[in-house]
Every structure is written in structure tokens, then in C-alpha cells.
Amino acid sequence: MNRKWILPTLYILFLMLPIYGLLTMSFKTTNEILGGFSFFPQQFTLDNYIKIFTDPTWYNGYINSLIYVVINTVISVSVALPAAYAFSRYRFLGDKHLFFWLLTNRMAPPAVFALPFFQLYSAIELFDTHFAVALAHCLFNIPLAVWILEGFMSGIPKELDETAYLDGYSFWRFFIRIFVPTIAAGIGVAAFFCFMYSWVELLLAKTLTSVDAKPIAATMTRTASTSGYELGLLAAAGSLTIIPGAIVIYFVRNYIAKGFALGRV
Amino acid sequence: MRKSTNQKAWWLVAPVLLLVAFNAFIPLMTVVNYSLQETFGDNVFFWEGLTWFEQVLRSERFHASLMRQLLFTSMILAIEVPLGIAVALSMPRKGPWVSVCLVLMALPLLIPWNVVGAMWNIFALPDIGLLGYSLNSMGFDYNFTQQPVSAWMTTVVMDVWHWTSLIVLLCYAGLCSIPDAYYQAARIDGASGWAVFRYIQLPKMKRVLTIAILLRFMDSFMIYTEPFVLTGGGPGNTTTFLSIDLVKIALGQFDLGPAAAMSLIYFLVVLLICWVFYTLMMRNEAQ
């Protein structure tokens, strides 16, 4: 009688199809791929994965990406926390304008900023470091983190703050010992979004790195253009990029629905 | 919430302000600087005034990419928003399937954008990809590297695949916040399914839906990596959206002046549309 499950099932099937295509291709040899289409790999091979895990140019790409994503998430969330608190608790000169200005940075197309960023980070000699990418990604991640956290904090009654101050807590002691644990779910959601947008972004990450901090995505695009058509290798590298995201989703899955409902996002 | 006035709150905002201003203000000024001058290399610049802006605003190439961009954005919004709402409405509210649905649906959101492009490229290859092969063997003539219509459809379907989940997740969260009592009241009143949707579910989703549409609008208007990897803007110029065109001019031809002027116009268009939309939604809410 209840046919509600059909639509989500079909939708998930549609989501899984390209991923399935990518996965099967990563287990095929180049010859088999170019030889024609087959639904399952005929000569099952792990060569593509072995190549990635043994070749430093490949596995360093993953390490580089993870490093700058983690740095970015830590910076974004830790500076966004006090700012979001200020926006949710106090009125101050120019607060509304400041909030909207922050959001406009979320609207700036990265393509607009690619070249100036390159010059700016070359000038301060951060070019080709993990720090450069992490800082550049702050442009769109900090506004988002402030936006999300502000929503969460507004849901927490101000009486909590006042009681703590009456009990003799200083601002920072209250903030770190009481307030931050109270909005742990919000921090989880904000960190999830920072991780997500920093992990998937390529244009700025590619522009700001050349060798030492080259992200996996850039390694992939360069391979795609130089070594001809090693589709199997490309598919294997692509499949591996799905894993960190999948792990993060698994950990925050319960917060996502709850987080959105509480927060203003 | 009642807020107290406290100018010291500026100190709490200062780190954010510094970091974002460093990243936003300096590059933006660089762009403004380029947009008003002409250079022949060697860091020698000549004042050009508003020449570049006039040139860009008159150029057919810019009009064409802007039109393609607007068409693309309206197409994906027209598909993703209803589809996302429909999927969110029919998702289970309780039980073990909730986690399964959430994790699987969120998966496309966390795949790097160039991998999304590469994945769809592989998926749609006419002779060896799953989609391309299936379509061709069913008798459709499909080749996204040569036919503009196929390229367009592939790009749109790719974006639907990539981003509908964001709308699903946001709407689902909105739906979860509706107390059971509302539904019980509706049942007692004998409300139809449509009435429940129109008068209970839609109003509750409005806030998250506004944010979902805004985010989708901004992101689809800036789309670069996925179509670039999938089609490279081709065949011809048929899928060259604004960002792709901009990068072609700025880094490909190194025409800094026109590229900078185009950047600013582009940014202003995004800002303007977002502002109009935001104001309209807020006015509706106030009523």
C-alpha cells in the first residue's frame, strides 16, 4: 500500500550508477577499457591501485590535500566561533552590514580570484605551501562557518551565559568550558561543511600549488592530459577520493539532519 | 533573541574580519586595478578608464556566455528543486533506513569536483562508458563530445546528480522539525495530501528552501570545474559558461584588462540576483 520507498530507491540508484561505472573501470586494464564496454571487469586487476600506493607523486597528492583541508577546517571553525558568538549575542556598530559583507564573499566566483590570489601568495612567499591553499579556502569557508554557527548559537538561551557570569566565570573560561561543549553538534556540522568545500575545490588549490603541496585533484588533471588515456588509473584515483568524504559523512550522519533543523542553514 | 549593545564584540569578530579581508579585499582591488588599465608586460600600465567595461558589455561573446549561464542555472533549478522536495517528502522519518539514505545521498556532495567531471566523462563515453554505451545500444544517437544537445543534457544531468542531494538534505531537515501534532490535527480535519503539503510542510520548509535555492544559484552560477573536465566547454562553445570563458580570457589569452572587467561585471550580476532574491524572500516572511 505504501509506495513511498520507490522514489528514494530510484534516486539512490541513479546516484550510484556513475560511481559503479567508475569503480568497475578502476579494476580493468587499459586494454580492456579501450576494447569495448563490459558491465563487469573481465580480467580483474589491482594494478591501478598498486601504482597509486607505490608512486609518491600519487599518494603525496592525497596527503597534501588532507593536510590543507584539515588546516583550513581548524582555522575556519576556530575563528568563526567567537565571531558567530558576537553576531548572535550582541549588537554593535555595523553588525548587519558586516554579516552581509561576509556572505557576499561566499558569492564571489573563484575564477575571479584565481589570478590575483596567485600574485598575492607569491608576493608573501607562501606559494606552493599547504598554508596558502588553507588560507585561500578561508575566503568561502569562514563566512559559511559563521553563518552555520550563528544559527546554532541563536538557538541557545541567553540565560546560560548570564548564569555563568553570575557564577563568576570569566568570558573565555565560560566560552571554552561551557559554551563550546553545548554547541558541539553545530561545530560538527560547520566542520563538515568546511571539510566538504575545501576537499572538493580545485581551481584555487591548483592555482596556488606547483610541486610541494600539489593536491590529488591536480595530479589527476595533469595525468589526464599528459599520459594519454590511462583511464583505469584515473578511475582508481577518483574512486579513492570518495573514501575520505564517505568516512566524514558516516561520522556526522546523525548531526546533519538534526543540525540543519536546529541551525538556520 | 534580545541582544545587548556591546562595541567590544568587535574584538571577537576581528580575526574573521582580518582573514577574510586579506583574502577578499586585496585580490578584489587587484582586479579593479587591472580593469582600469592596459599593460603590455613588464609591469608598465596605462590608464584606460572604463574602456574595458564598455568593451565587455558590448561583446557578443560575453552576452552568449551569460545567456548560456542563465539558461543552465534556470534549467538545473527547475529540475533540482522539485525533485529534491519530492525525494525529501518520500524519505523515511524513522528507522535504520534513514542513516542509509542520508549517507548514500550525501556521497556525491563530497566527491572532488574534477572527479565528478571525470566520472561523468567516463560514464558517458559513447563506446565504452555505461551511460553512453547503453543509450547507443538502445538506438539513441548519443555522443556528448560532438553533439551540442547531448553535451548540454549530460552537463545538466551531471549537475542534477551532483547537487540535488543538497536540496534533499536541507528539505528533509526542515520536514523533521515538524511536530507530529500538526499531522494529527490535519488528519482529524480530514485534510488531503495536497493540503498537508501546501499548508504544513511547505511553510515549514520555506526557510531551508530559501537557503537551498540561494546556495544552488550561487554555486551553479560559478560552475567551472565539472563542465570543464566533462566537455572542456565544447563542442565548439556550446557549454562554455561564464567561469570557463573568464579563465580562457584571463589565463589562456592573458588579456588581463578585459578579464578583470568581466570578473567585476560577473560578480555584480551574482550579487544583484542574490540580493533581489534575498530581499523578496525576507519581505514574504515579514508578511
Contacts between the chains, C-beta under 8 A, distances in Angstrom:
chain1	res1	chain2	res2	distance
A	4	B	90	4.3
A	4	B	92	7.8
A	5	B	90	7.4
A	5	B	92	7.6
A	6	B	90	7.7
A	7	B	86	6.1
A	7	B	87	5.8
A	7	B	90	4.6
A	8	B	87	5.8
A	8	B	90	5.8
A	8	B	91	5.3
A	8	B	92	7.8
A	8	B	101	5.9
A	11	B	83	7.8
A	11	B	87	5.1
A	11	B	105	7.4
A	11	B	164	7.7
A	11	B	168	7.9
A	12	B	101	7.0
A	12	B	104	5.1
A	12	B	105	6.6
A	14	B	161	6.9
A	15	B	104	6.6
A	15	B	105	6.7
A	15	B	107	6.7
A	15	B	108	5.9
A	15	B	161	6.5
A	15	B	165	7.3
A	16	B	104	7.2
A	17	B	123	7.4
A	17	B	130	6.6
A	17	B	131	7.5
A	18	B	119	5.1
A	18	B	120	6.1
A	18	B	123	4.3
A	18	B	130	7.6
A	18	B	131	7.6
A	18	B	161	6.7
A	19	B	107	7.2
A	19	B	119	7.2
A	20	B	130	7.3
A	21	B	119	7.3
A	21	B	122	6.1
A	21	B	123	4.5
A	21	B	129	6.5
A	21	B	130	4.1
A	21	B	131	7.4
A	22	B	119	4.8
A	22	B	122	6.2
A	22	B	123	7.3
A	25	B	122	5.8
A	33	B	128	6.1
A	34	B	128	6.9
A	36	B	127	6.9
A	36	B	128	6.3
A	37	B	127	6.8
A	37	B	128	5.0
A	37	B	129	7.2
A	37	B	130	7.3
A	37	B	133	4.0
A	39	B	130	7.8
A	75	B	19	7.5
A	79	B	15	4.3
A	79	B	16	5.1
A	79	B	19	6.2
A	80	B	16	6.3
A	82	B	12	4.0
A	82	B	13	7.6
A	82	B	15	7.2
A	83	B	12	5.8
A	83	B	13	4.6
A	83	B	15	7.2
A	83	B	16	4.1
A	83	B	17	8.0
A	85	B	12	6.1
A	86	B	9	3.9
A	86	B	10	7.7
A	86	B	12	3.9
A	86	B	13	5.1
A	87	B	13	7.5
A	88	B	1	7.2
A	89	B	1	7.9
A	89	B	3	6.3
A	89	B	4	7.6
A	89	B	9	7.4
A	90	B	3	5.7
A	90	B	4	6.2
A	90	B	5	6.9
A	90	B	6	4.2
A	90	B	9	3.9
A	91	B	3	4.6
A	91	B	4	6.9
A	91	B	5	4.6
A	91	B	6	7.3
A	92	B	5	6.8
A	92	B	6	6.1
A	92	B	7	5.2
A	92	B	8	7.9
A	92	B	9	4.5
A	92	B	10	5.8
A	92	B	13	8.0
A	93	B	7	6.1
A	93	B	10	7.5
A	95	B	9	7.7
A	98	B	13	6.7
A	98	B	17	7.4
A	102	B	16	7.2
A	102	B	20	6.4
A	104	B	271	6.1
A	105	B	20	5.8
A	105	B	23	7.7
A	105	B	24	5.0
A	106	B	218	6.7
A	107	B	218	5.0
A	107	B	267	7.6
A	107	B	270	5.0
A	107	B	271	6.1
A	107	B	274	5.7
A	108	B	24	7.0
A	108	B	28	7.9
A	108	B	267	5.9
A	108	B	270	7.8
A	109	B	221	7.3
A	109	B	222	4.0
A	109	B	224	7.7
A	109	B	242	7.5
A	109	B	243	5.7
A	109	B	246	7.6
A	109	B	263	7.7
A	109	B	266	6.2
A	109	B	267	6.8
A	109	B	270	6.9
A	110	B	222	6.6
A	110	B	224	7.1
A	110	B	243	7.9
A	111	B	222	7.0
A	111	B	224	5.4
A	111	B	242	8.0
A	111	B	243	4.0
A	111	B	246	4.9
A	111	B	247	5.3
A	111	B	250	7.8
A	111	B	263	7.6
A	112	B	31	6.6
A	112	B	246	7.1
A	112	B	263	4.0
A	112	B	264	7.9
A	112	B	266	6.5
A	112	B	267	5.8
A	113	B	27	4.9
A	113	B	28	7.9
A	113	B	31	7.8
A	114	B	247	6.9
A	114	B	250	7.3
A	114	B	251	7.2
A	115	B	30	8.0
A	115	B	250	5.6
A	115	B	251	6.8
A	115	B	256	7.6
A	115	B	259	7.7
A	116	B	26	7.3
A	116	B	27	3.4
A	116	B	28	7.6
A	116	B	30	3.9
A	116	B	31	5.8
A	117	B	23	7.9
A	117	B	27	5.7
A	119	B	30	6.6
A	120	B	26	5.6
A	120	B	27	6.0
A	120	B	30	7.3
A	135	B	19	7.3
A	135	B	22	7.7
A	135	B	23	6.8
A	136	B	23	6.4
A	138	B	19	5.2
A	138	B	20	6.8
A	138	B	23	5.9
A	139	B	20	6.6
A	139	B	23	4.1
A	139	B	24	6.0
A	142	B	16	5.6
A	142	B	19	6.1
A	142	B	20	5.5
A	143	B	20	6.9
A	146	B	16	6.4
A	154	B	1	5.8
A	158	B	1	6.3
A	158	B	2	7.5
A	196	B	109	6.3
A	196	B	110	5.5
A	199	B	110	6.6
A	199	B	112	6.4
A	200	B	109	7.8
A	200	B	110	6.8
A	200	B	111	6.9
A	200	B	112	4.8
A	200	B	113	5.2
A	201	B	113	7.1
A	202	B	112	6.3
A	202	B	113	5.6
A	202	B	114	4.9
A	202	B	225	5.0
A	203	B	224	5.8
A	203	B	225	6.2
A	203	B	247	7.9
A	216	B	112	7.5
A	217	B	112	4.8
A	217	B	113	7.7
A	217	B	114	4.8
A	217	B	115	7.0
A	220	B	114	6.3
A	220	B	115	7.1
A	220	B	118	6.8
A	221	B	114	5.7
A	221	B	229	7.1
A	224	B	118	6.9
A	224	B	229	7.9
A	231	B	122	6.3
A	234	B	118	6.0
A	234	B	122	7.7
A	235	B	118	8.0
A	235	B	122	6.2
A	238	B	111	7.9
A	238	B	115	4.3
A	238	B	118	5.6
A	238	B	119	5.9
A	241	B	111	6.5
A	241	B	112	5.2
A	241	B	115	5.1
A	242	B	107	7.0
A	242	B	110	7.4
A	242	B	111	5.5
A	242	B	115	7.6
A	244	B	110	7.8
A	245	B	107	7.0
A	245	B	109	7.7
A	245	B	110	2.7
A	245	B	111	6.4
A	246	B	103	7.4
A	246	B	107	6.3
A	246	B	110	7.1
A	248	B	110	6.8
A	249	B	102	7.7
A	249	B	103	5.3
A	249	B	106	4.7
A	249	B	107	6.9
A	249	B	110	6.3
A	250	B	103	6.0
A	253	B	99	5.3
A	253	B	102	5.0
A	253	B	103	5.4
A	253	B	106	7.7
A	254	B	99	7.5
A	256	B	102	6.2
A	256	B	106	7.0
A	256	B	169	6.2
A	256	B	173	7.4
A	257	B	98	7.7
A	257	B	102	6.6
A	257	B	169	7.4
A	257	B	172	6.1
A	257	B	173	5.1
A	257	B	176	5.5
A	258	B	173	7.6
A	258	B	176	7.7
A	259	B	173	7.4
A	260	B	169	6.7
A	260	B	170	5.9
A	260	B	172	7.9
A	260	B	173	3.0
A	260	B	174	7.4
A	260	B	208	6.4
A	261	B	173	4.5
A	261	B	174	7.1
A	261	B	176	5.2
A	261	B	177	4.2
A	264	B	207	7.3
A	264	B	211	7.8
A	265	B	170	7.2
A	265	B	208	7.2
A	265	B	211	5.9
